[in-house]
Amino acid sequence: MPGMIGEEEFEDIRPYNDNEINQALKRIISDPSFDAILEFFFPDEDKNKIRVSLAGTYTAHDFQLNFMHPLVNSIVRKTSKGLTSDGFGQLTPGTPYLFVANHRDIVLDSAILQVLLLDNNHNTSEITFGSNLMINQFVVDLGKVNRMFKVVRGCNKAELIRNSQILSAYIRHTIKVKKNLVWIAQRPGRTKDGNDKTESGLLKMLNMSSQRDFTDSFRELNIVPLVISYEYEPCCSFKVKELLESSLHGMYQKKPGEDLKSIITGLTQPKGRIHMSVGKPINNLAEMPDAKDTLNNKINRLAGMIDDEVYSHYRLWPNNYIACDLLNKSEKYRSFYSSAEKKEFLKYMEDETGMIEGTKKTIEELFLGIYANPLLNADRLK
């Protein structure tokens, strides 16, 4: 039962406390992998100066402000045409929110949020971190000093229930007791087909830690939908391959090292323009689902409320309109893009899909769907 979960059960999943930060950072800077990070992201900086600074860092806040903030800004400068945002002004500094976010890139989605939170005078958030990504101690240390907490993947049904109870209790504890912000994806793993949709299982998990009624349970979590939009989808060709294999075989089997490859590709690939938008806090929207309704119906309605905020706040780019017209063999959205932009997108599609084995028509339809679905979802709200 949720009430039986004590703080001692958070030990395995929680981020590092400040009294653990310095030792973890010393392990990080002594690992050979850290040299590659410095060389790629800070090629012109004094590497020894960075190491000395980290060796003298004792809090997660200082690590994020003095190291992660410039690192993420470096990624944005190197791989994008600029980052914009809106909606952060409606957040009250010091108020804990649960950001339920669409998820397109393994690392950058939540990393960009931290930069924007700091830039808008908020504390950074804690971040969910799949156990499948914890491939070695270096990665674990880097995640936990960056305020990430573990979400256990790949367990049996009994373990799943217990782990879900602990995760739910930890998130509620973080919001209510620690008064920290939290980032969690609206579904397990990244959206592969461009159709951002909140999974009911996520909301059921969040509800496990409360013995209050449905409305009060979710109001105290202070859910805020969060939306990131990339002009060029991170790891797009990987996603097309996964969609293709799933359509042919009913499932997709990850290969060894695939998550790490996706992380590196997502960080280094060109992304065009990037926009992050904060939706309206769910507590400020229409009334919660009817108390007399079934739990499943309440969950589905709440998921729909989050989805509507995601769809209405997604920043649409010319690529989305081009893909929709190509997919439907129409010119419905012709006024939203130029001939040059269409030509550039067609070349990009060929570059991303040309090496994928399979029926060209099917592959291109899957590719176009990734870009068309955000527009189709937004249109359904009209």
Residue, then its C-alpha position, 0 to 999 in steps of 0.5 A: m500500500p502507498g501508505m507503507i512506503g517510507e523515505e528509506e525506500f527512496e534511497d535507491i532512486r533519489p538524486y544525490n544530496d548536496n553532501e554527496i555531490n563533491q565526491a561524485l564530481k571528483r569521480i566524474i572528472s577522473d573518468p576518461s569519458f569526461d575528457a571527451i565531453l570537455e573537448f567536444f563542448f568546451p574546445d576553447e576553454d581551459k580544461n584544467k580550470i573547469r576540472v578545478s572548479l568542479a573539484g571545488t563544487y559542493t551543491a547540485h545548484d552550483f554544478q548546474l549553474n556553473f557547468m550544465h548551464p554553459l554546456v547546454n547553451s554550447i549544445v544549442r549554439k553548435t546544433s541549432k538556429g536558436l532557442t525561444s520560449d514562452g509561458f515561464g512568466q506564469l510560473t510562481p518562483g518557489t512554487p513546486y510544479l510537476f511538469v508533464a512533458n512531451h518527449r522528443d530527445i533523451v537528454l535535451d528536452s529536460a536539459i533545456l528546461q533547466v537552462l530556461l528555469l535558471d534564466n527565468n529565476h526559478n530553481t531547476s527541477e528534478i528529472t526522471f532517468g530511466s534505469n536502462l540509461m544507467i550503463n555505468q557509474f560515470v553515467v549514474d554519477l552524471g545523472k544524479v549530480n544533475r538532480m535525476f532520479k531513477v525510473v526502473r525499467g524492464c521488470n516483472k509485473a510484481e516488481l513493476i507495481r512496487n516500483s510504481q508505488i515507490l516512484s509515485a510516492y517519491i514524486r509526491h514527496t518531492i512536490k509536497v515535502k521537498k518543494n522541488l519542481v519535477w520533470i516527467a515525460q508524458r509517456p515512457g520513452r520518446t514519442k516516435d511518430g510525432n503523436d504526443k499523447t499522455e499515457s493513462g498508465l502515467l497518471k495511474m502511477l501518479n495517483m497511487s501515492s494518494q489516499r485523497d479523492f481524485t481531484d485533490s490527489f492531482r491538484e496537490l501535484n500542481i501539473v503543468p504541461l510542457v511542450i518542446s518543438y524541434e524544427y528538425e526531429p532529433c534522431c529522426s532516422f532512428k525513429v523511422k527505423e523503429l516504426l518500420e520494424s514495429s509495423l513489420h514485426g509487431m515490436y521493436q527490439k533495441k540493440p546493445g548500445e542503442d540508447l547511448k547512440s541516440i543520446i550522442t546523436g540527439l546532442t550533436q545532430p542539427k536541430g534547426r530552431i527549438h521552442m519550449s512552451v509552458g502550458k496552463p497549469i491544469n489546476n487553472l483549467a476547467e474543473m477536474p473530471d466528475a467525481k461520480d465518474t469511473l477512475n478510467n474515465k477520470i484518468n482519460r479525461l485528465a490525459g486529454m486535458i494535458d494533451d490539448e495543452v500540448y497540441s495547442h502549445y506545440r510550435l509548428w514549423p514549415n516542415n510540419y505543413i510541408a509534411c502534411d501536404l506531402l502526406n495527403k498529396s494536397e496544397k492545403y497548407r501551401s501558404f505556410y512555406s516557400s518553394a525553397e523550404k519544400k525543396e530543402f525538406l525533400k532533400y532532408m527526407e531523402d538524406e534521413t531515409g535513403m539508407i533505410e532498407g524497406t519499401k520506399k513509400t512506407i518509409e517516407e509515409l512514416f517519416l512524414g507522419i512524424y512531422a505531420n502529426p503535431l499539425l493534425n493534432a493542433d487542427r483537431l482542437k479548432 
